[in-house]
Amino acid sequence: MFKKQNLLAAMMLASTSAYSLPIDWHGAFGVDSSILNNYRRVKAKTNNVPVTTNSGSQEVALTDGSKQNASFQSYVFRLNPTLIVNDSATFKAELTSGYGRGGRVGENDQKSKKGGQVPYHYTTTSDNQLNINKLYMELYADSATYVIGRHSADWGLGAVQNSGDNLWDRHSFIRDGITAKLKIGNFFINPYFARISSDGSLTRSHRTKETGITLLYDNIDSDMAFGVLYGVKTSSSYSEKNVNGPAGVTLGQTDVKVTDFYFRKKFSDLSFELEVPLFSGELGHYLTTTGNTKYKAQAILFSSNYKLSDTWSVGFDAGQVSGQGATTSSFEAAYLNPNFQVANLLFRYNMHAITDDTQSVYDSYVTNAMYGKVKAQYKNEKWTWDTAIIWAKANEVAQKGETFFNHQTQTLVNSANANQSDDLGMEVDLSFKYQWNEAVEVGVNTAYLFTGDYWSFTNDANVKNEASNSYLLQANVGMKF
């Protein structure tokens, strides 16, 4: 990442030397205020201490007396300048602030936010006061459009590669490299190569790279599209400490593959989409001290919408995202992009970050779940009302006497002391948005979670928690320009 003073100097230089070139400024800024009632999702105890500190417990740490409610204000900020060099070349960038393309209002420290290693990393966002998330050129040739530099990528429903273009998206799938965009009739072909990370040495082999291609057939006349994303991410002699497996063991070499199928179809007022990402390969010493941990995870994601009238529409979404079972020879949990969310409260927040400021509350992923969602929307010229009911259950849970994986803390536990329920709960959401003008919107998001017993698991046969319902109240105002 560029240093703050270097960034300011570059901006001053651009303003003096490129005065004759047209610059188009776009971006987004928003502020929200949230109340999370009972973020721990269990009933408070009279002694104001956690029930248990057993490894593998779902209980969120209690560090502030008996308080189980959180209240915080945050902001998002993105500035996207576009410099048109000539008819065949354009320069683009994205400048942001803090971690997750924003931060908490009143927060003046910039601590590293690390929520653990997931096999397929989704963002290169840093936590500096000023960040350059994107910095790339687009070169337009007769054969293709070439994107060179630090740029984002998007595919399908955004379950794996998600560019984060929505106003309140906190993350962006970013890579440093080159992408070629070719169009042949109704076919869109995008091969790419990227350098994901490097240890700074020109001779060492601690580097991660990714090569891949997307192939999409999109026929506007028939309102149908289908295609596949295939990518291979390799890391040689990866020396970073393995936070999931045995203590003191480095991760070693990794070789991760993703094959992501996508299909979209529209029939008059009915439309639906299907995305099926499959993960495979080797994860080094992700779960063991010797040998390679095999990687085999998958997700099946479905979204549909039916337009009843000019103002009303209804839909049904469903998905199954694999989790990690009792085996240690392979890792089978899929972690979707943190921008891909299906509810206002469930899956959306990292509750452990509320009492641990080294983590980010927005580093939360849909994982180890089967869910269904019934939704309805009313929309007129100024107002948009959304309501939904979401039900979810866990695919993998702890079984007494067996090894299990805590998907929220991403830790492996050798033996379970009790059985865990698979009930994640049922949530009712209600949101509305008022389009104040063309650029500014004001909104309110609410959610009430009928908490399932999955969250009350303590990994203790004698000491138990009692699940307790939770709700979210949030007001926000944002602009895109």
Sequence and secondary structure as in RCSB ss.txt:
>XXXX:A:sequence
MFKKQNLLAAMMLASTSAYSLPIDWHGAFGVDSSILNNYRRVKAKTNNVPVTTNSGSQEVALTDGSKQNASFQSY
VFRLNPTLIVNDSATFKAELTSGYGRGGRVGENDQKSKKGGQVPYHYTTTSDNQLNINKLYMELYADSATYVIGR
HSADWGLGAVQNSGDNLWDRHSFIRDGITAKLKIGNFFINPYFARISSDGSLTRSHRTKETGITLLYDNIDSDMA
FGVLYGVKTSSSYSEKNVNGPAGVTLGQTDVKVTDFYFRKKFSDLSFELEVPLFSGELGHYLTTTGNTKYKAQAI
LFSSNYKLSDTWSVGFDAGQVSGQGATTSSFEAAYLNPNFQVANLLFRYNMHAITDDTQSVYDSYVTNAMYGKVK
AQYKNEKWTWDTAIIWAKANEVAQKGETFFNHQTQTLVNSANANQSDDLGMEVDLSFKYQWNEAVEVGVNTAYLF
TGDYWSFTNDANVKNEASNSYLLQANVGMKF
>XXXX:A:secstr
   HHHHHHHHHHHHHH TTS EEEEEEEEEEEEEEETTT B   TTSS S   TT       STT   EEEEEE
EEEEEEEEEEETTEEEEEEEE STTSEEETT            SS       SSSEEEEEEEEEE SS EEEEEE
EE   TTSSSS    STT     EEEEEEEEEEETTEEEEEEEEEEEE S SS   EEEEEEEEEEEEETTTTEE
EEEEEEEEEEES  SB SSSSTT B   EEEEEEEEEEEEEETTEEEEEEEEEEEEE TTSS SSS  EEEEEEE
EEEEEEE SSSEEEEEEEEEE    S SSEE      TT  SSSSTTT  GGGGS TTS TT     SEEEEEEE
EEEE SSEEEEEEEEEEE S    BTS EEETTTTEEES BSS    EEEEEEEEEEEEE SSSEEEEEEEEEEE
E GGGG  S SS    B  EEEEEEEEEEE 
